[in-house]
Amino acid sequence: MNKRLALLTYHRLELLENIEAQRMDMAVIFRHLQTPLAVADVGVKAVHLIYRHPALVAGVITAFVTWRRKGIVGLAKNGWRLLYLYPSAIFLGLKYLTSRTNEKG
């Protein structure tokens, strides 16, 4: 019986050494992949954000495009148009929110 336990213990130690060697190999392999995987992780988080908050993303993109094309002075000159459209945007957002909540419930 002791001979069998000694053999099992020796086999266990060999397996643990193999496991440690494989962990070291995997660490070397994944060290090179760490940056691309981090970029992919950020991309997945961005897709989740866009999926969860499409109205927010659309508003940010619209504001950025408006600011880039006309600048601050252009926005000040034509601000009344934006204020005129503001109630329509609120109504559209509320309509979208109610349709989304009705789908879930």
Secondary structure, 3 states (H helix, E strand, C coil): CHHHHHHHHHHHHHHHHHHHHHHHHHHHHHHHHHHHHHHHHHHHHHHHHHHHCHHHHHHHHHHHHHHHHHHHHHHHHCHHHHHHHHHHHHHHHHHHHHHHHHHHC
